Amino acid sequence: MTDTEPTTPAEPAAPSKRSPGVVAAIVIVVVIALVGGAFVVYKLTKSKDTPTPYLKVAKNTVTAVKAGDKGQLRSLSTGQGTTQLLALTPNDVNGFTITAASCKPFPQKVPTRVCTASRPGGQLQLRLVFTDNAWKVDLANFGPAATTPTSTGTTPPSS
C-alpha cells in the first residue's frame, strides 16, 4: 500500500525585492562616490602650481602702477614694497620697460632678484623675494637717473 502524502503545490519563486530602477540608482550612487573619492585624492596629492615667474611679477607691477590698481599692487608686493609702490603715480613709471636682462640675482638667504628699468630722467628698481611660494616685490626705489650736465662749464679766468 502506498500512502500518498498530501503535497502542497510548489510555491512560485519569490519575486526580487528590489526593482531594476532601484538597483540602477544604487549603482549610479556608488559610481559617483568612487569618482568623487578619486577626485579628492587627486586634489590632495597634486603638486602645487608653479609660481608666477619673477619677470612677469615685475612687469605686472609696473602695469599695475601705470593703471593705478592698488589692489593688484598689494597682491604683488609685501611689507615696505607695498608702501613704496602705493606712493608711485602712473606718470612716475611711464616709459619704463622691465626685461629679462634687467633682472639680476641678488645674494640673500631667500631667492631674490633685482629688476632695474631706466629711462631718460628716471630709474625704477624693484627687489623681488620668493616668499610663501610666490615672487613678491619687497622694495621699490624710484629716483632720477644719472644725467649729464646740460650747461658747459666755464673756467675761471687766469691772472
OpenMM code with the backbone's topology and positions (N, CA, C; nanometers):
from openmm import Vec3, app, unit

residues = "MET THR ASP THR GLU PRO THR THR PRO ALA GLU PRO ALA ALA PRO SER LYS ARG SER PRO GLY VAL VAL ALA ALA ILE VAL ILE VAL VAL VAL ILE ALA LEU VAL GLY GLY ALA PHE VAL VAL TYR LYS LEU THR LYS SER LYS ASP THR PRO THR PRO TYR LEU LYS VAL ALA LYS ASN THR VAL THR ALA VAL LYS ALA GLY ASP LYS GLY GLN LEU ARG SER LEU SER THR GLY GLN GLY THR THR GLN LEU LEU ALA LEU THR PRO ASN ASP VAL ASN GLY PHE THR ILE THR ALA ALA SER CYS LYS PRO PHE PRO GLN LYS VAL PRO THR ARG VAL CYS THR ALA SER ARG PRO GLY GLY GLN LEU GLN LEU ARG LEU VAL PHE THR ASP ASN ALA TRP LYS VAL ASP LEU ALA ASN PHE GLY PRO ALA ALA THR THR PRO THR SER THR GLY THR THR PRO PRO SER SER".split()
positions = [
    Vec3(0.0793, -0.1137, 0.0000),
    Vec3(0.0000, 0.0000, 0.0000),
    Vec3(0.0860, 0.1233, 0.0000),
    Vec3(0.0394, 0.2072, -0.0686),
    Vec3(0.1170, 0.3291, -0.0782),
    Vec3(0.0383, 0.4423, -0.0185),
    Vec3(0.1052, 0.4985, 0.0635),
    Vec3(0.0424, 0.6165, 0.1206),
    Vec3(0.0855, 0.7356, 0.0381),
    Vec3(-0.0029, 0.8071, 0.0091),
    Vec3(0.0333, 0.9308, -0.0599),
    Vec3(0.0238, 1.0445, 0.0390),
    Vec3(0.1254, 1.1059, 0.0410),
    Vec3(0.1257, 1.2199, 0.1313),
    Vec3(0.0677, 1.3379, 0.0578),
    Vec3(-0.0071, 1.4096, 0.1279),
    Vec3(-0.0618, 1.5259, 0.0596),
    Vec3(0.0525, 1.6221, 0.0265),
    Vec3(0.0554, 1.6586, -0.0906),
    Vec3(0.1607, 1.7519, -0.1316),
    Vec3(0.1004, 1.8901, -0.1462),
    Vec3(0.1786, 1.9777, -0.1062),
    Vec3(0.1333, 2.1158, -0.1229),
    Vec3(0.1860, 2.1624, -0.2576),
    Vec3(0.1093, 2.2382, -0.3221),
    Vec3(0.1581, 2.2836, -0.4524),
    Vec3(0.2853, 2.3667, -0.4343),
    Vec3(0.3793, 2.3512, -0.5278),
    Vec3(0.5067, 2.4257, -0.5223),
    Vec3(0.4777, 2.5740, -0.5350),
    Vec3(0.5452, 2.6457, -0.4473),
    Vec3(0.5230, 2.7901, -0.4491),
    Vec3(0.6059, 2.8524, -0.5606),
    Vec3(0.5510, 2.9497, -0.6242),
    Vec3(0.6292, 3.0148, -0.7297),
    Vec3(0.7486, 3.0861, -0.6669),
    Vec3(0.8545, 3.1069, -0.7468),
    Vec3(0.9760, 3.1742, -0.6979),
    Vec3(0.9392, 3.3130, -0.6480),
    Vec3(1.0009, 3.3463, -0.5367),
    Vec3(0.9704, 3.4767, -0.4774),
    Vec3(1.0227, 3.5868, -0.5699),
    Vec3(0.9436, 3.6861, -0.5913),
    Vec3(0.9910, 3.7952, -0.6770),
    Vec3(1.1046, 3.8708, -0.6066),
    Vec3(1.1939, 3.9285, -0.6868),
    Vec3(1.3079, 4.0030, -0.6305),
    Vec3(1.2541, 4.1195, -0.5495),
    Vec3(1.3229, 4.1493, -0.4419),
    Vec3(1.2744, 4.2529, -0.3514),
    Vec3(1.3033, 4.3933, -0.4036),
    Vec3(1.4014, 4.4056, -0.4967),
    Vec3(1.4354, 4.5389, -0.5490),
    Vec3(1.4002, 4.5454, -0.6964),
    Vec3(1.3446, 4.6576, -0.7330),
    Vec3(1.3105, 4.6752, -0.8737),
    Vec3(1.4358, 4.7165, -0.9510),
    Vec3(1.4384, 4.6982, -1.0798),
    Vec3(1.5567, 4.7358, -1.1598),
    Vec3(1.5921, 4.8847, -1.1470),
    Vec3(1.4945, 4.9693, -1.1292),
    Vec3(1.5221, 5.1132, -1.1129),
    Vec3(1.6006, 5.1424, -0.9862),
    Vec3(1.5678, 5.0719, -0.8773),
    Vec3(1.6383, 5.0912, -0.7507),
    Vec3(1.7816, 5.0420, -0.7635),
    Vec3(1.8010, 4.9270, -0.8280),
    Vec3(1.9359, 4.8725, -0.8469),
    Vec3(2.0198, 4.9705, -0.9298),
    Vec3(1.9630, 5.0252, -1.0362),
    Vec3(2.0355, 5.1208, -1.1195),
    Vec3(2.0735, 5.2455, -1.0391),
    Vec3(1.9833, 5.2920, -0.9560),
    Vec3(2.0122, 5.4099, -0.8737),
    Vec3(2.1260, 5.3827, -0.7764),
    Vec3(2.1278, 5.2632, -0.7176),
    Vec3(2.2351, 5.2282, -0.6241),
    Vec3(2.3689, 5.2229, -0.6977),
    Vec3(2.3697, 5.1638, -0.8160),
    Vec3(2.4942, 5.1571, -0.8953),
    Vec3(2.5437, 5.2973, -0.9286),
    Vec3(2.4539, 5.3849, -0.9672),
    Vec3(2.4932, 5.5222, -1.0016),
    Vec3(2.5514, 5.5937, -0.8799),
    Vec3(2.4901, 5.5782, -0.7647),
    Vec3(2.5401, 5.6423, -0.6427),
    Vec3(2.6791, 5.5900, -0.6081),
    Vec3(2.7011, 5.4605, -0.6214),
    Vec3(2.8325, 5.4017, -0.5917),
    Vec3(2.9378, 5.4557, -0.6882),
    Vec3(2.9050, 5.4640, -0.8156),
    Vec3(2.9998, 5.5163, -0.9156),
    Vec3(3.0337, 5.6618, -0.8857),
    Vec3(2.9347, 5.7419, -0.8535),
    Vec3(2.9589, 5.8831, -0.8214),
    Vec3(3.0475, 5.8949, -0.6978),
    Vec3(3.0244, 5.8122, -0.5981),
    Vec3(3.1065, 5.8149, -0.4770),
    Vec3(3.2511, 5.7783, -0.5086),
    Vec3(3.2716, 5.6792, -0.5936),
    Vec3(3.4082, 5.6403, -0.6315),
    Vec3(3.4786, 5.7502, -0.7100),
    Vec3(3.4082, 5.8107, -0.8048),
    Vec3(3.4671, 5.9196, -0.8835),
    Vec3(3.4980, 6.0388, -0.7930),
    Vec3(3.4077, 6.0725, -0.7040),
    Vec3(3.4314, 6.1835, -0.6111),
    Vec3(3.5501, 6.1566, -0.5213),
    Vec3(3.5613, 6.0354, -0.4722),
    Vec3(3.6754, 5.9987, -0.3881),
    Vec3(3.8060, 6.0079, -0.4649),
    Vec3(3.8055, 5.9628, -0.5898),
    Vec3(3.9265, 5.9717, -0.6723),
    Vec3(3.9652, 6.1174, -0.6956),
    Vec3(3.8670, 6.2042, -0.7166),
    Vec3(3.8953, 6.3463, -0.7373),
    Vec3(3.9571, 6.4082, -0.6126),
    Vec3(3.9039, 6.3757, -0.4963),
    Vec3(3.9579, 6.4284, -0.3704),
    Vec3(4.1022, 6.3819, -0.3509),
    Vec3(4.1285, 6.2551, -0.3782),
    Vec3(4.2655, 6.2039, -0.3660),
    Vec3(4.3577, 6.2765, -0.4635),
    Vec3(4.3126, 6.2992, -0.5857),
    Vec3(4.3927, 6.3713, -0.6854),
    Vec3(4.4262, 6.5122, -0.6366),
    Vec3(4.3267, 6.5835, -0.5877),
    Vec3(4.3495, 6.7207, -0.5415),
    Vec3(4.4450, 6.7255, -0.4228),
    Vec3(4.4351, 6.6289, -0.3339),
    Vec3(4.5211, 6.6277, -0.2157),
    Vec3(4.6646, 6.5891, -0.2487),
    Vec3(4.6835, 6.5085, -0.3516),
    Vec3(4.8184, 6.4624, -0.3847),
    Vec3(4.8814, 6.5404, -0.4980),
    Vec3(4.8065, 6.6264, -0.5631),
    Vec3(4.8594, 6.7053, -0.6751),
    Vec3(4.9643, 6.8015, -0.6233),
    Vec3(5.0724, 6.8148, -0.6980),
    Vec3(5.1777, 6.9078, -0.6564),
    Vec3(5.1273, 7.0508, -0.6718),
    Vec3(5.1889, 7.1391, -0.5993),
    Vec3(5.1483, 7.2800, -0.6028),
    Vec3(5.1702, 7.3378, -0.7419),
    Vec3(5.0898, 7.4367, -0.7756),
    Vec3(5.1089, 7.5053, -0.9019),
    Vec3(5.2423, 7.5785, -0.8989),
    Vec3(5.3007, 7.5939, -1.0160),
    Vec3(5.4269, 7.6666, -1.0217),
    Vec3(5.3981, 7.8147, -1.0026),
    Vec3(5.4848, 7.8839, -0.9299),
    Vec3(5.4608, 8.0261, -0.9057),
    Vec3(5.4817, 8.1092, -1.0322),
    Vec3(5.4222, 8.2258, -1.0333),
    Vec3(5.4420, 8.3184, -1.1442),
    Vec3(5.5894, 8.3583, -1.1476),
    Vec3(5.6535, 8.3535, -1.2639),
    Vec3(5.7955, 8.3901, -1.2719),
    Vec3(5.8191, 8.5353, -1.2275),
    Vec3(5.9378, 8.5589, -1.1707),
    Vec3(5.9693, 8.6920, -1.1179),
    Vec3(5.9601, 8.8003, -1.2245),
    Vec3(5.9996, 8.7694, -1.3490),
    Vec3(5.9946, 8.8696, -1.4553),
    Vec3(5.8507, 8.9136, -1.4814),
    Vec3(5.7592, 8.8180, -1.4822),
    Vec3(5.6176, 8.8512, -1.5037),
    Vec3(5.5634, 8.9329, -1.3869),
    Vec3(5.6048, 8.8991, -1.2642),
    Vec3(5.5611, 8.9763, -1.1471),
    Vec3(5.6115, 9.1206, -1.1593),
    Vec3(5.7369, 9.1386, -1.2003),
    Vec3(5.7929, 9.2740, -1.2152),
    Vec3(5.7160, 9.3516, -1.3219),
    Vec3(5.6884, 9.2867, -1.4351),
    Vec3(5.6130, 9.3541, -1.5424),
    Vec3(5.4708, 9.3872, -1.4962),
    Vec3(5.4076, 9.2928, -1.4264),
    Vec3(5.2716, 9.3166, -1.3763),
    Vec3(5.2690, 9.4306, -1.2754),
    Vec3(5.3771, 9.4444, -1.1985),
    Vec3(5.3855, 9.5529, -1.1004),
    Vec3(5.3892, 9.6882, -1.1703),
    Vec3(5.4723, 9.6998, -1.2743),
    Vec3(5.4799, 9.8260, -1.3489),
    Vec3(5.3451, 9.8566, -1.4141),
    Vec3(5.2816, 9.7542, -1.4697),
    Vec3(5.1497, 9.7728, -1.5317),
    Vec3(5.0467, 9.8184, -1.4288),
    Vec3(5.0508, 9.7611, -1.3091),
    Vec3(4.9556, 9.7987, -1.2037),
    Vec3(4.9788, 9.9431, -1.1580),
    Vec3(5.1042, 9.9863, -1.1505),
    Vec3(5.1317, 10.1259, -1.1136),
    Vec3(5.0778, 10.2181, -1.2224),
    Vec3(5.1025, 10.1833, -1.3493),
    Vec3(5.0523, 10.2652, -1.4605),
    Vec3(4.9005, 10.2772, -1.4569),
    Vec3(4.8325, 10.1680, -1.4188),
    Vec3(4.6861, 10.1667, -1.4148),
    Vec3(4.6306, 10.2226, -1.2840),
    Vec3(4.7167, 10.2439, -1.1849),
    Vec3(4.6696, 10.2903, -1.0546),
    Vec3(4.5917, 10.1829, -0.9801),
    Vec3(4.6199, 10.0561, -1.0081),
    Vec3(4.5475, 9.9431, -0.9493),
    Vec3(4.6090, 9.9061, -0.8141),
    Vec3(4.5584, 9.9664, -0.7079),
    Vec3(4.6144, 9.9469, -0.5738),
    Vec3(4.5924, 9.8041, -0.5224),
    Vec3(4.4817, 9.7437, -0.5561),
    Vec3(4.4560, 9.6056, -0.5147),
    Vec3(4.5580, 9.5101, -0.5748),
    Vec3(4.5864, 9.5285, -0.7021),
    Vec3(4.6859, 9.4449, -0.7690),
    Vec3(4.8249, 9.4698, -0.7093),
    Vec3(4.8566, 9.5949, -0.6788),
    Vec3(4.9867, 9.6256, -0.6184),
    Vec3(5.0014, 9.5568, -0.4831),
    Vec3(4.8954, 9.5549, -0.4054),
    Vec3(4.9011, 9.4880, -0.2742),
    Vec3(4.9224, 9.3372, -0.2898),
    Vec3(4.8639, 9.2791, -0.3932),
    Vec3(4.8795, 9.1345, -0.4117),
    Vec3(5.0169, 9.0981, -0.4675),
    Vec3(5.0832, 9.1925, -0.5338),
    Vec3(5.2141, 9.1656, -0.5930),
    Vec3(5.3300, 9.2013, -0.5016),
    Vec3(5.3011, 9.2603, -0.3868),
    Vec3(5.4098, 9.3088, -0.3020),
    Vec3(5.3850, 9.2723, -0.1571),
    Vec3(5.4852, 9.3009, -0.0776),
    Vec3(5.4764, 9.2704, 0.0640),
    Vec3(5.5490, 9.3785, 0.1430),
    Vec3(5.5003, 9.4070, 0.2618),
    Vec3(5.5696, 9.4979, 0.3545),
    Vec3(5.6014, 9.6343, 0.2985),
    Vec3(5.7278, 9.6688, 0.3096),
    Vec3(5.7752, 9.8008, 0.2681),
    Vec3(5.7537, 9.8230, 0.1191),
    Vec3(5.7644, 9.7169, 0.0401),
    Vec3(5.7430, 9.7293, -0.1040),
    Vec3(5.6041, 9.7799, -0.1364),
    Vec3(5.5043, 9.7346, -0.0624),
    Vec3(5.3674, 9.7794, -0.0851),
    Vec3(5.3559, 9.9296, -0.0606),
    Vec3(5.4120, 9.9750, 0.0490),
    Vec3(5.4068, 10.1177, 0.0823),
    Vec3(5.4742, 10.2011, -0.0261),
    Vec3(5.5899, 10.1555, -0.0728),
    Vec3(5.6640, 10.2312, -0.1742),
    Vec3(5.5915, 10.2310, -0.3086),
    Vec3(5.5320, 10.1177, -0.3442),
    Vec3(5.4603, 10.1109, -0.4718),
    Vec3(5.3342, 10.1968, -0.4701),
    Vec3(5.2651, 10.2002, -0.3572),
    Vec3(5.1429, 10.2804, -0.3483),
    Vec3(5.1733, 10.4300, -0.3550),
    Vec3(5.2953, 10.4685, -0.3246),
    Vec3(5.3333, 10.6095, -0.3309),
    Vec3(5.3634, 10.6548, -0.4734),
    Vec3(5.3850, 10.5609, -0.5659),
    Vec3(5.4148, 10.5961, -0.7046),
    Vec3(5.2880, 10.6377, -0.7783),
    Vec3(5.3042, 10.7280, -0.8723),
    Vec3(5.1923, 10.7696, -0.9571),
    Vec3(5.2112, 10.7074, -1.0961),
    Vec3(5.1050, 10.6992, -1.1730),
    Vec3(5.1190, 10.6440, -1.3086),
    Vec3(5.2249, 10.7172, -1.3916),
    Vec3(5.2364, 10.8487, -1.3754),
    Vec3(5.3367, 10.9240, -1.4509),
    Vec3(5.4790, 10.8872, -1.4107),
    Vec3(5.4970, 10.8394, -1.2863),
    Vec3(5.6305, 10.8031, -1.2403),
    Vec3(5.6898, 10.6874, -1.3203),
    Vec3(5.6064, 10.5989, -1.3702),
    Vec3(5.6577, 10.4797, -1.4375),
    Vec3(5.6378, 10.4793, -1.5883),
    Vec3(5.5852, 10.5870, -1.6438),
    Vec3(5.5696, 10.5931, -1.7888),
    Vec3(5.7061, 10.5813, -1.8551),
    Vec3(5.7130, 10.4974, -1.9548),
    Vec3(5.8373, 10.4788, -2.0288),
    Vec3(5.9271, 10.3700, -1.9740),
    Vec3(5.8929, 10.3096, -1.8605),
    Vec3(5.9746, 10.2017, -1.8046),
    Vec3(5.9328, 10.0683, -1.8643),
    Vec3(6.0321, 9.9905, -1.9019),
    Vec3(6.0081, 9.8561, -1.9515),
    Vec3(6.1023, 9.7619, -1.8792),
    Vec3(6.0460, 9.6592, -1.8176),
    Vec3(6.1259, 9.5579, -1.7489),
    Vec3(6.1544, 9.4462, -1.8499),
    Vec3(6.2802, 9.4078, -1.8620),
    Vec3(6.3190, 9.2972, -1.9497),
    Vec3(6.3913, 9.1916, -1.8675),
    Vec3(6.4076, 9.0739, -1.9278),
    Vec3(6.4768, 8.9653, -1.8577),
    Vec3(6.6195, 9.0064, -1.8247),
    Vec3(6.6824, 9.0815, -1.9135),
    Vec3(6.8208, 9.1229, -1.8902),
    Vec3(6.8324, 9.2220, -1.7758),
    Vec3(6.7220, 9.2881, -1.7411),
    Vec3(6.7285, 9.3883, -1.6343),
    Vec3(6.7054, 9.3277, -1.4962),
    Vec3(6.6777, 9.1968, -1.4891),
    Vec3(6.6539, 9.1299, -1.3604),
    Vec3(6.7727, 9.0395, -1.3271),
    Vec3(6.8424, 9.0728, -1.2227),
    Vec3(6.9641, 9.0003, -1.1845),
    Vec3(6.9464, 8.9349, -1.0479),
    Vec3(7.0130, 8.8204, -1.0270),
    Vec3(7.0108, 8.7587, -0.8938),
    Vec3(7.0775, 8.8507, -0.7923),
    Vec3(7.0280, 8.8479, -0.6702),
    Vec3(7.0812, 8.9299, -0.5622),
    Vec3(7.1095, 8.8366, -0.4455),
    Vec3(7.2324, 8.8370, -0.3932),
    Vec3(7.2663, 8.7405, -0.2877),
    Vec3(7.1939, 8.7702, -0.1562),
    Vec3(7.1113, 8.6754, -0.1144),
    Vec3(7.0412, 8.6809, 0.0132),
    Vec3(7.0074, 8.5395, 0.0550),
    Vec3(6.9571, 8.5217, 0.1770),
    Vec3(6.9211, 8.3884, 0.2260),
    Vec3(6.8075, 8.3285, 0.1447),
    Vec3(6.7094, 8.4093, 0.1091),
    Vec3(6.5977, 8.3610, 0.0277),
    Vec3(6.6236, 8.4022, -0.1170),
    Vec3(6.5709, 8.3284, -0.2163),
    Vec3(6.5911, 8.3689, -0.3548),
    Vec3(6.5425, 8.5125, -0.3770),
    Vec3(6.6279, 8.5925, -0.4373),
    Vec3(6.5985, 8.7348, -0.4564),
    Vec3(6.6460, 8.7778, -0.5942),
    Vec3(6.5690, 8.8651, -0.6579),
    Vec3(6.6067, 8.9246, -0.7861),
    Vec3(6.5866, 9.0746, -0.7749),
    Vec3(6.6727, 9.1484, -0.8447),
    Vec3(6.6572, 9.2927, -0.8521),
    Vec3(6.6399, 9.3279, -0.9993),
    Vec3(6.5263, 9.3905, -1.0305),
    Vec3(6.4963, 9.4314, -1.1672),
    Vec3(6.5068, 9.5829, -1.1746),
    Vec3(6.5832, 9.6312, -1.2725),
    Vec3(6.6058, 9.7746, -1.2853),
    Vec3(6.5643, 9.8192, -1.4245),
    Vec3(6.4870, 9.9252, -1.4317),
    Vec3(6.4476, 9.9842, -1.5593),
    Vec3(6.4821, 10.1322, -1.5551),
    Vec3(6.5376, 10.1810, -1.6643),
    Vec3(6.5756, 10.3217, -1.6708),
    Vec3(6.5121, 10.3860, -1.7925),
    Vec3(6.4964, 10.5133, -1.7844),
    Vec3(6.4527, 10.5966, -1.8965),
    Vec3(6.5150, 10.7325, -1.8733),
    Vec3(6.5207, 10.8151, -1.9737),
    Vec3(6.5761, 10.9491, -1.9504),
    Vec3(6.4986, 11.0185, -1.8382),
    Vec3(6.5698, 11.0589, -1.7378),
    Vec3(6.5088, 11.1322, -1.6282),
    Vec3(6.4614, 11.0465, -1.5120),
    Vec3(6.4786, 10.9142, -1.5173),
    Vec3(6.4326, 10.8348, -1.4049),
    Vec3(6.4805, 10.6915, -1.4080),
    Vec3(6.4771, 10.6297, -1.2915),
    Vec3(6.5148, 10.4900, -1.2783),
    Vec3(6.4212, 10.4244, -1.1773),
    Vec3(6.3785, 10.3029, -1.2086),
    Vec3(6.2929, 10.2254, -1.1195),
    Vec3(6.3642, 10.0949, -1.0886),
    Vec3(6.3752, 10.0660, -0.9608),
    Vec3(6.4391, 9.9426, -0.9174),
    Vec3(6.3412, 9.8669, -0.8283),
    Vec3(6.3140, 9.7420, -0.8664),
    Vec3(6.2235, 9.6567, -0.7892),
    Vec3(6.3027, 9.5378, -0.7368),
    Vec3(6.2955, 9.5153, -0.6060),
    Vec3(6.3580, 9.3962, -0.5481),
    Vec3(6.2477, 9.2959, -0.5207),
    Vec3(6.2624, 9.1760, -0.5765),
    Vec3(6.1628, 9.0709, -0.5607),
    Vec3(6.2219, 8.9582, -0.4786),
    Vec3(6.1442, 8.9103, -0.3819),
    Vec3(6.1862, 8.7975, -0.2979),
    Vec3(6.0848, 8.6849, -0.3160),
    Vec3(6.1320, 8.5622, -0.2975),
    Vec3(6.0452, 8.4459, -0.3076),
    Vec3(5.9953, 8.4126, -0.1679),
    Vec3(5.8663, 8.4361, -0.1438),
    Vec3(5.8082, 8.4124, -0.0128),
    Vec3(5.6695, 8.3530, -0.0291),
    Vec3(5.6336, 8.2579, 0.0564),
    Vec3(5.5026, 8.1920, 0.0524),
    Vec3(5.4709, 8.1364, -0.0867),
    Vec3(5.5706, 8.0731, -0.1475),
    Vec3(5.5588, 8.0105, -0.2794),
    Vec3(5.5199, 8.1100, -0.3888),
    Vec3(5.5648, 8.2356, -0.3762),
    Vec3(5.5361, 8.3364, -0.4782),
    Vec3(5.6446, 8.4427, -0.4769),
    Vec3(5.6675, 8.5037, -0.5928),
    Vec3(5.7578, 8.6181, -0.6024),
    Vec3(5.6795, 8.7431, -0.5649),
    Vec3(5.7363, 8.8240, -0.4755),
    Vec3(5.6712, 8.9473, -0.4302),
    Vec3(5.7732, 9.0608, -0.4311),
    Vec3(5.7270, 9.1807, -0.4620),
    Vec3(5.8123, 9.2991, -0.4546),
    Vec3(5.8207, 9.3403, -0.3088),
    Vec3(5.9426, 9.3447, -0.2544),
    Vec3(5.9557, 9.3866, -0.1144),
    Vec3(6.0287, 9.5194, -0.1020),
    Vec3(6.0745, 9.5740, -0.2155),
    Vec3(6.1412, 9.7039, -0.2129),
    Vec3(6.1263, 9.7672, -0.3507),
    Vec3(6.0878, 9.8935, -0.3544),
    Vec3(6.0738, 9.9661, -0.4802),
    Vec3(6.1416, 10.1013, -0.4652),
    Vec3(6.2438, 10.1239, -0.5453),
    Vec3(6.3148, 10.2517, -0.5436),
    Vec3(6.2883, 10.3233, -0.6748),
    Vec3(6.2445, 10.4453, -0.6641),
    Vec3(6.2226, 10.5289, -0.7818),
    Vec3(6.3011, 10.6563, -0.7625),
    Vec3(6.3776, 10.6918, -0.8610),
    Vec3(6.4551, 10.8143, -0.8485),
    Vec3(6.5062, 10.8605, -0.9831),
    Vec3(6.5740, 10.9734, -0.9816),
    Vec3(6.6275, 11.0254, -1.1079),
    Vec3(6.7429, 10.9380, -1.1558),
    Vec3(6.7534, 10.9267, -1.2868),
    Vec3(6.8669, 10.8546, -1.3453),
    Vec3(6.9860, 10.9480, -1.3465),
    Vec3(7.1018, 10.8903, -1.3614),
    Vec3(7.2217, 10.9736, -1.3723),
    Vec3(7.2094, 11.0567, -1.4992),
    Vec3(7.2318, 11.1840, -1.4858),
    Vec3(7.2207, 11.2719, -1.6020),
    Vec3(7.3524, 11.3438, -1.6229),
    Vec3(7.3718, 11.3822, -1.7441),
    Vec3(7.4926, 11.4586, -1.7745),
    Vec3(7.4583, 11.6059, -1.7657),
    Vec3(7.5548, 11.6881, -1.7334),
    Vec3(7.5257, 11.8310, -1.7238),
    Vec3(7.4812, 11.8853, -1.8588),
    Vec3(7.3862, 11.9785, -1.8551),
    Vec3(7.3364, 12.0356, -1.9797),
    Vec3(7.4048, 12.1673, -2.0136),
    Vec3(7.4736, 12.2286, -1.9194),
    Vec3(7.5419, 12.3546, -1.9486),
    Vec3(7.6916, 12.3299, -1.9599),
    Vec3(7.7558, 12.4141, -2.0348),
    Vec3(7.9006, 12.3995, -2.0476),
    Vec3(7.9660, 12.4684, -1.9312),
    Vec3(8.0664, 12.4084, -1.8813),
    Vec3(8.1359, 12.4659, -1.7668),
    Vec3(8.2273, 12.5804, -1.8119),
    Vec3(8.2505, 12.6709, -1.7255),
    Vec3(8.3421, 12.7804, -1.7566),
    Vec3(8.4622, 12.7687, -1.6657),
    Vec3(8.5705, 12.8043, -1.7148),
    Vec3(8.6910, 12.8027, -1.6327),
    Vec3(8.7161, 12.9435, -1.5850),
    Vec3(8.7663, 12.9516, -1.4633),
    Vec3(8.7931, 13.0870, -1.4138),
    Vec3(8.9038, 13.1511, -1.4957),
    Vec3(8.8955, 13.2784, -1.5128),
    Vec3(9.0000, 13.3474, -1.5907),
    Vec3(9.1342, 13.3352, -1.5189),
    Vec3(9.2360, 13.3184, -1.5977),
    Vec3(9.3686, 13.3080, -1.5372),
    Vec3(9.4266, 13.4467, -1.5199),
    Vec3(9.5012, 13.4699, -1.4156),
    Vec3(9.5571, 13.6019, -1.3947),
    Vec3(9.6993, 13.6075, -1.4363),
] * unit.nanometer
topology = app.Topology()
chain = topology.addChain("A")
for resn in residues:
    res = topology.addResidue(resn, chain)
    for name in ("N", "CA", "C"):
        topology.addAtom(name, app.Element.getBySymbol(name[0]), res)
